[in-house]
Amino acid sequence: LLILFAIIIISVVWDIRGEEIVGIASYYGASPKKEHLNENTAMNIPFSAELFEAAMPDRKMLESVIKITSLKTGKSLICRVTDFGPHPRLKRIIDLTKAAFDYLSDGNLEWGLMKVKVEIVKYARRNKN
């Protein structure tokens, strides 16, 4: 039942048009655990809020390269998906590192949310058919 609920949430949250996803992005920083214990991302690399990296809830996106465009500022960047998140219940399609979010929002971190378009530049090698 929980899996069915998660599938319904993801299908409602994600607006997928081919290789594009439109929705809400948030930014995440290092948790005290990651800062003090040098916890790694899901890719087993050290987390850094200063790099342009992202977390997406779909596990098959891990290691993929994506282009993220702010629908408010028009700015875009290329980054790699290195972690999992945000939780589907949050109704967000992607978490960005503070550096990536700061760049796309022109330094306006006040709300911590922005509408973005995510385009797949390159799927991770293991996801190719």
C-alpha positions as CSV (number, residue, x, y, z in Angstrom):
1,L,0.0,0.0,0.0
2,L,2.8,2.4,0.8
3,I,4.5,1.7,-2.5
4,L,1.3,2.4,-4.4
5,F,0.9,5.7,-2.4
6,A,4.5,6.7,-3.4
7,I,3.8,5.9,-7.1
8,I,0.7,8.0,-7.0
9,I,2.5,10.9,-5.4
10,I,5.4,10.8,-7.9
11,S,3.0,10.6,-10.9
12,V,1.1,13.7,-9.6
13,V,4.3,15.7,-8.7
14,W,6.2,15.0,-11.9
15,D,5.1,16.7,-15.1
16,I,7.1,14.7,-17.7
17,R,7.3,15.7,-21.3
18,G,9.8,13.5,-23.1
19,E,13.1,14.4,-21.6
20,E,11.9,17.4,-19.5
21,I,10.5,17.6,-16.0
22,V,8.9,20.8,-14.7
23,G,8.3,21.4,-11.1
24,I,9.6,22.8,-7.8
25,A,13.2,22.8,-6.7
26,S,14.5,23.3,-3.2
27,Y,18.0,23.5,-1.9
28,Y,19.6,21.4,0.7
29,G,22.7,21.8,2.8
30,A,24.9,19.4,4.7
31,S,23.1,17.9,7.7
32,P,25.1,18.0,10.9
33,K,25.7,14.4,10.2
34,K,27.2,15.0,6.8
35,E,29.2,18.1,8.0
36,H,30.8,16.5,11.0
37,L,31.1,12.8,10.0
38,N,32.0,13.5,6.3
39,E,29.0,11.4,5.2
40,N,29.0,10.7,1.5
41,T,26.3,11.1,-1.1
42,A,24.5,8.1,-2.6
43,M,27.3,8.0,-5.2
44,N,29.8,7.5,-2.4
45,I,31.4,10.9,-2.9
46,P,31.8,13.6,-0.2
47,F,28.8,16.0,0.0
48,S,29.7,19.6,-0.9
49,A,27.2,22.5,-0.8
50,E,29.7,24.5,-2.8
51,L,29.5,22.4,-6.0
52,F,26.7,22.3,-8.6
53,E,25.1,19.0,-7.8
54,A,21.6,17.7,-7.3
55,A,19.4,15.1,-5.7
56,M,16.4,13.5,-7.4
57,P,13.9,11.0,-6.0
58,D,14.2,8.6,-9.0
59,R,17.1,6.2,-8.3
60,K,17.6,5.6,-12.0
61,M,18.7,9.3,-12.3
62,L,21.7,8.8,-10.1
63,E,24.9,9.7,-11.9
64,S,22.9,11.3,-14.8
65,V,23.9,14.8,-16.1
66,I,21.0,17.3,-16.2
67,K,20.4,20.9,-17.3
68,I,18.3,22.9,-14.8
69,T,16.7,26.2,-15.8
70,S,15.0,28.6,-13.4
71,L,11.7,29.6,-14.9
72,K,11.8,32.9,-13.1
73,T,15.4,34.1,-13.9
74,G,16.0,32.2,-17.1
75,K,19.4,31.1,-15.8
76,S,20.5,27.6,-16.3
77,L,23.3,25.3,-15.3
78,I,24.5,21.7,-16.0
79,C,25.1,19.4,-13.0
80,R,25.3,15.8,-12.0
81,V,22.7,13.9,-9.9
82,T,24.8,12.6,-6.9
83,D,22.2,11.9,-4.3
84,F,18.6,10.8,-3.6
85,G,15.9,13.3,-2.5
86,P,13.6,15.1,-2.0
87,H,11.0,12.8,-0.5
88,P,8.0,12.5,-2.8
89,R,5.7,13.8,-0.1
90,L,7.4,17.2,-0.3
91,K,6.0,17.7,-3.9
92,R,9.4,18.8,-5.2
93,I,11.2,17.3,-8.2
94,I,14.7,18.1,-7.2
95,D,17.0,19.3,-4.4
96,L,20.0,21.5,-5.4
97,T,23.1,22.2,-3.5
98,K,23.2,25.7,-2.0
99,A,25.7,26.8,-4.7
100,A,23.5,25.7,-7.6
101,F,20.3,27.2,-6.1
102,D,22.1,30.4,-5.3
103,Y,23.3,30.7,-8.9
104,L,19.9,30.0,-10.4
105,S,18.0,32.3,-8.1
106,D,20.4,35.3,-8.5
107,G,21.3,35.0,-4.8
108,N,17.7,35.0,-3.5
109,L,17.6,32.1,-1.0
110,E,14.8,33.7,1.0
111,W,12.1,31.2,0.1
112,G,14.3,28.2,-0.7
113,L,12.0,27.1,-3.5
114,M,11.8,27.9,-7.2
115,K,10.0,26.6,-10.3
116,V,12.5,24.9,-12.7
117,K,12.7,22.9,-15.8
118,V,15.0,19.8,-15.7
119,E,16.3,18.4,-19.0
120,I,18.2,15.2,-19.3
121,V,21.6,15.8,-20.9
122,K,23.0,12.3,-20.4
123,Y,21.5,9.4,-18.6
124,A,23.9,7.4,-16.4
125,R,25.5,4.6,-18.4
126,R,23.6,1.9,-16.5
127,N,20.3,3.4,-17.6
128,K,20.9,3.1,-21.3
129,N,18.7,0.6,-23.2
